[in-house]
Amino acid sequence: MKILIIGGGGREHALVWKVLQSPLTDVVFVAPGNAGTALETRVYNVAIKSTDIPALIKFAQKEKIDLTIVGPELPLIMGIVDEFRKSGLNIFGPTKSASQIENSKVFAKKFLLRHNIATPKYEYFTEINLAISYLNTIKFPIVIKANGLAAGKGVMILHNKQEAEKIVKNMLTGNLFGNSGKSIIIEEFLYGEEVSFIVMVDGKNILPMATSQDYKRIGNNNTGLNTGGMGSRSPAVFINNNLYHNIIEQIIYPTVFGMAMEQNPYTGFLYAGLIINELGKPYVIEFNCRLGDPETQSIMMRLQSDFVDLCMAGCNGILDKKDINWDSRYALSLVLATKGYPNHFINNDEIHGLSKINCNNSKIFHSGTSLCRNKLFTNGGRVLCITTLDEDTKKVKERLYKIAESIYWKNIYYRTDIGFD
C-alpha cells in the first residue's frame, strides 16, 4: 500500500514510524514532512503544504495513494476529508462539519450541554464590557479560552480580576490569537487531574487508544505559558478500570452517538481532554479532532497492533471487528524546544549529538528540523521529541534525560520534571 501522511511535526513523524512497521505498507509519502521523516527508509517528503488541499488531491491521485492519514487540525477544519472523499480517495479523519468540535469551543460546549455530558460551567463573550462585568460576579481562579484555534496555546488560567481583565481586552481586540480570540469563553476552573483520552471512531464504533497525559506548560511544576505540549506519558496511571469504564460510558459513547444523531457522524481520531475531579468524576475541558502532540509519540511507542489495518478499518466502518494491543511498559516523551518558545525564538541553530545516541527502546522524533548538506538545524519552536519505553518508571525517566543531555544546540530548552510522578 501507498500511504500519505499529512503534516510536518513530531506527531506526523511518529505516525510515519508506526506506519512503516505495518506489513501492508510499501511506501510512505509525507506532506510536507521534516528532516526526521526525510531520513526514514521507504519515506519521501513531498513539498506540498498541509493546507493546499487541491495539490494534495492531485498528488494522491497521481501516485494512486491507498490511504491518507491527517495529523494537524487545520486541513481537517478546512475540509480535506470531504474533498478527498469526493475525489474517491481513502482518508481517515473527520469531515469539515464534524471538525467544528475543535474549531469552535462554543460549538463543543453547546453540544456537550445538549447531550448532558459533564463539562465546566461557562459563558460566551464577544464584547469587552460584558465580559469584564461578568468577572465581577464569579470566583477565581477562572479559565479564559479563545473560541477558535490557537495552536494549543489559547487557554489561560487567571487567578485575579486584574489579570483576567487584561487577558479579556487583549483577546477580544485581537491582540492575542488574532481572530481566534475575538470571541471567548470564560469557564469555571476545576481542580483535578488532566488526562488525554483518545479514541478511533468510524462513525458509529469506537476503539480506545492507550490513555495518556501531556505537560502543557512551558515551565517546571506546570508554570508559565501554555504550549503545544512539552512532554507526555502513557498510560495515565491513575485511571483504574472503573474510571476508564465511566469515561467510555459517560463521555465517549454519548459524544459519538450524539454526533451521529445530529446527522454529523464523526470518523477519525477523537481526542477528549478531560479533568478528573477529587470525586473521580470526568469532565470534558476540550475536544480535538485529531491526535495530540506529543501524546501520539508516547501512544505509538506502546501500540503493538497494525496501525494501517486499524485506520483502514476506520475508513470502512468496521472498527467493531478489530482489537487493539498495547505494550504494558511505560512510555515517556520529552520535547526539546528552542529558548523563547512559545513566543519569539531563533531558528537555524545546528543540532549536535544525535548520531552518538544508542536508541534502544527509544526513538527521537523530529518536529521543527531542517536538513542542509547532511547537517540538522532547528526550524521551529518545538524541535525534537525523545520517547522511551521501560517497565520501570524510574528507569524510563533516567534514560529519557540521559538521551536529552547528549543533544545540544545553542538555544536548547526543555523541562526537567517530565515523568511518572
Secondary structure, 3 states (H helix, E strand, C coil): CEEEEEECCHHHHHHHHHHCCCCCCCEEEEEECCHHHHCCCCEEECCCCCCCHHHHHHHHHHHCCCEEEECCHHHHHHCHHHHHHHCCCCEECCCCCCCHHHHCHHHHHHHHHHCCCCCCCEEEECCHHHHHHHHCCCCCCEEEEECCCCCCCCEEEECCHHHHHHHHHHHHCCCCCHHHHCCEEEEECCCCEEEEEEEEEECCCEEECCCEEECCEEECCCEEEECCCCEEEECCCCCCHHHHHHHHHHHHHHHHHHHHHCCCCCEEEEEEEEEECCCCCEEEEEEECCCCCCHHHHHHHHECCCHHHHHHHHHHCCHHHCCCCECCCEEEEEEEEECCCCCCCCCCCECECHHHCCCCCEEEEECCEEEECCEEEECCCEEEEEEEEECCHHHHHHHHHHHHHCCECCCEECCCCCCCC
